[in-house]
Amino acid sequence: MSVFWSEVHEYLPFLLSGAEVTLQLSFISMAGGMILGFLTATGRLSGSRLIRWPLEAYVEIWRDTPLIVQLLLIYFSLPELGIILPAFWAGALGLTLNLSAYLSEVYRAAIQAVDEGQKSAAISLGMSPLQIYRRLIIPQAFVASLPTQGGYFIALLKDCSLVSFISVNELLRHATIVISNTFDSMNTYLMVALIYFIMSFTSARCVSWLERKLTPSRHTKGGVANVMPEAVEGITP
């Protein structure tokens, strides 16, 4: 234990600097994945085959191939096409594209779960399709999919360890550097596991807090969505 605590004192700041990079990658990729995932979901729900089929192919390809292979292709193959990305942004791009493919399915299911009666009522009140999405569909779909989004964010925190294979100095890569200096893998990986646990546990609690905060304002006691009064506020029939 004395050896462990001495190594914590010496190497923890270095590991935390790697954890900071992991968090940066996670937040950037989550934001990009949410935006691209929602656009992909809405595109797949459109009536145009020219839009729907390429998006469906994208989702299937990125869900059915390993993330590490996608990262390696982006980092090592794109330069052959004249596209050179720094390791950090190559990792962020790969994580974003992979995550958006999964989130698009989450958003598509959440959008389709919105009561058709509410959509019809919004149309009868003269709301445009953009207003219906912005005031009616998006708020309900976001709240309904929030627990799943939180789960994907926690998984993303851990998937960021894969970018160490393309030379991104995140938490796991910093751990390998420490091990190469100390030859003490057990204590180093124990510190890494504790850091990952703290980040994941904190993220889970934040998602739970956000879900509790948003749910009462969006649902009735019976659990039925009740956003129509807010959605049509200021709309003249």
C-alpha positions in Angstrom: 0.0 0.0 0.0 2.9 2.4 0.7 4.2 1.8 -2.8 0.7 2.5 -4.2 0.3 5.7 -2.4 3.7 6.9 -3.3 2.9 6.3 -7.0 -0.4 8.0 -6.6 1.4 11.1 -5.3 4.0 11.0 -8.1 2.0 9.9 -11.2 -1.7 10.9 -10.5 -1.3 14.4 -11.9 0.2 13.0 -15.1 -2.7 10.5 -15.4 -5.3 13.2 -14.7 -3.8 15.3 -17.6 -4.6 12.2 -19.8 -8.1 12.0 -18.2 -8.6 15.7 -19.2 -8.0 14.7 -22.9 -10.4 11.8 -22.5 -13.1 14.2 -21.3 -12.4 16.7 -24.1 -12.8 13.9 -26.6 -16.0 12.6 -25.0 -17.7 16.0 -24.9 -16.7 16.9 -28.4 -17.7 13.5 -29.8 -21.0 13.5 -27.8 -22.0 16.9 -29.1 -21.1 16.0 -32.7 -22.8 12.6 -32.3 -26.0 14.1 -31.0 -26.2 16.6 -33.9 -25.3 14.2 -36.6 -27.4 11.5 -35.1 -30.5 13.6 -35.0 -30.0 14.8 -38.6 -29.5 11.2 -39.7 -32.6 10.1 -37.8 -34.8 12.8 -39.4 -33.3 12.1 -42.8 -34.1 8.4 -42.5 -37.7 9.3 -41.6 -38.1 11.4 -44.8 -40.0 10.1 -47.8 -37.1 10.5 -50.2 -35.2 7.4 -51.1 -32.3 9.4 -52.3 -31.9 10.7 -48.7 -33.0 7.6 -46.8 -30.9 4.9 -48.5 -27.5 6.5 -48.2 -28.2 7.3 -44.5 -29.3 3.7 -43.9 -26.1 2.5 -45.5 -24.0 4.8 -43.3 -25.7 3.6 -40.1 -25.3 -0.1 -41.0 -21.6 0.3 -42.0 -20.6 2.3 -38.9 -22.5 0.0 -36.6 -21.3 -3.2 -38.1 -17.6 -2.5 -38.2 -15.3 -2.3 -35.1 -14.6 1.2 -33.8 -10.8 0.6 -33.7 -10.9 -0.3 -37.4 -12.7 2.9 -38.1 -10.2 5.0 -36.2 -7.3 3.3 -38.0 -8.8 3.9 -41.4 -9.4 7.6 -40.6 -6.0 8.2 -39.2 -3.9 6.1 -41.6 -6.0 5.9 -44.8 -7.3 9.4 -45.2 -3.8 10.9 -45.7 -3.5 8.7 -48.8 -6.4 10.7 -50.1 -4.8 14.0 -49.2 -6.8 14.5 -46.0 -4.4 14.8 -43.0 -5.9 15.1 -39.5 -4.1 15.5 -36.2 -4.5 12.4 -34.0 -6.8 14.2 -31.6 -9.3 15.3 -34.3 -9.0 12.0 -36.2 -10.1 10.3 -32.9 -12.9 12.8 -32.4 -14.1 12.3 -36.0 -14.1 8.5 -35.6 -15.9 8.6 -32.3 -18.5 11.1 -33.6 -19.3 9.1 -36.7 -19.6 5.8 -34.7 -21.7 7.3 -31.9 -24.0 9.2 -34.3 -24.9 5.9 -36.1 -26.1 4.4 -32.8 -27.8 7.6 -31.6 -29.7 8.0 -34.9 -31.5 4.8 -34.0 -32.3 6.1 -30.6 -33.6 9.4 -31.9 -35.6 7.7 -34.7 -37.4 5.5 -32.2 -38.0 8.4 -29.9 -39.4 10.6 -32.7 -41.7 7.8 -33.9 -43.0 7.3 -30.3 -44.4 10.8 -30.2 -48.2 10.6 -30.2 -49.6 11.1 -33.7 -52.6 12.9 -32.2 -50.4 15.7 -30.9 -48.9 16.1 -34.4 -52.4 16.3 -35.9 -53.5 18.8 -33.3 -50.4 21.0 -34.0 -51.1 20.9 -37.7 -54.7 21.9 -37.1 -53.4 24.9 -35.1 -51.4 26.1 -38.1 -48.0 25.1 -36.9 -45.4 24.6 -39.6 -43.3 21.4 -39.8 -40.3 23.3 -38.4 -42.4 24.5 -35.4 -43.8 21.0 -34.8 -40.3 19.6 -34.6 -38.9 22.4 -32.5 -41.7 22.8 -30.0 -43.3 19.4 -30.0 -41.2 16.5 -31.2 -37.7 17.4 -30.2 -38.5 18.2 -26.5 -40.4 14.9 -26.0 -37.9 12.8 -28.0 -35.0 14.3 -26.1 -36.5 13.5 -22.7 -37.6 10.0 -23.7 -34.1 9.2 -25.0 -32.1 10.8 -22.2 -31.4 7.7 -20.2 -30.1 5.9 -23.4 -28.0 8.9 -24.3 -26.5 8.9 -20.9 -25.6 5.3 -21.3 -23.9 5.9 -24.6 -21.9 8.8 -23.1 -20.6 6.6 -20.3 -19.7 4.0 -23.0 -18.0 6.8 -25.0 -15.8 7.7 -22.0 -14.5 4.2 -22.0 -14.3 3.9 -25.8 -11.9 6.9 -25.8 -9.2 4.5 -24.6 -9.1 3.1 -28.2 -7.7 6.4 -29.6 -4.5 5.5 -27.8 -3.8 3.3 -30.8 -3.6 6.4 -33.0 -1.2 8.2 -30.7 -3.7 10.4 -28.8 -2.3 11.1 -25.3 -5.4 10.3 -23.4 -5.7 8.5 -20.1 -4.8 4.9 -21.2 -1.8 6.1 -23.2 -0.5 8.1 -20.2 -0.9 4.9 -18.2 1.3 3.0 -20.6 3.9 5.7 -20.4 3.9 5.4 -16.6 4.2 1.6 -16.8 7.2 1.9 -19.1 8.9 4.0 -16.5 7.9 2.0 -13.3 7.2 -1.5 -14.6 4.3 -1.5 -12.1 1.2 -2.3 -14.2 -1.0 -3.4 -11.3 -1.0 -0.1 -9.4 -1.0 2.0 -12.5 -4.0 0.2 -14.0 -5.7 0.4 -10.6 -5.4 4.2 -10.6 -6.7 4.2 -14.2 -9.7 2.1 -13.3 -10.5 4.4 -10.3 -10.3 7.5 -12.6 -12.6 5.9 -15.2 -15.0 4.8 -12.4 -15.2 8.4 -11.0 -15.8 9.9 -14.4 -18.5 7.3 -15.3 -20.2 7.4 -11.9 -20.3 11.2 -12.0 -21.7 11.2 -15.5 -24.4 8.7 -14.5 -25.4 10.9 -11.6 -25.5 14.0 -13.8 -27.8 12.3 -16.3 -30.1 11.1 -13.5 -30.3 14.6 -12.1 -31.1 16.0 -15.6 -33.7 13.4 -16.2 -35.5 14.2 -12.9 -35.3 17.9 -13.6 -36.7 17.7 -17.1 -39.3 14.9 -16.6 -41.8 16.7 -14.3 -42.0 19.7 -16.7 -42.7 17.4 -19.7 -45.0 14.7 -18.2 -48.2 14.4 -16.3 -48.5 12.3 -13.1 -49.7 9.4 -15.3 -46.5 9.6 -17.4 -48.3 10.9 -20.5 -46.5 13.6 -22.4 -48.0 17.0 -21.8 -46.1 19.5 -23.9 -48.8 20.7 -26.1 -49.7 23.8 -24.0 -46.1 24.9 -24.1 -45.7 23.9 -27.8 -48.7 25.9 -29.0 -48.1 28.9 -26.7 -48.3 32.0 -28.9 -49.7 30.1 -31.9 -53.0 31.5 -33.3 -55.3 28.8 -34.7 
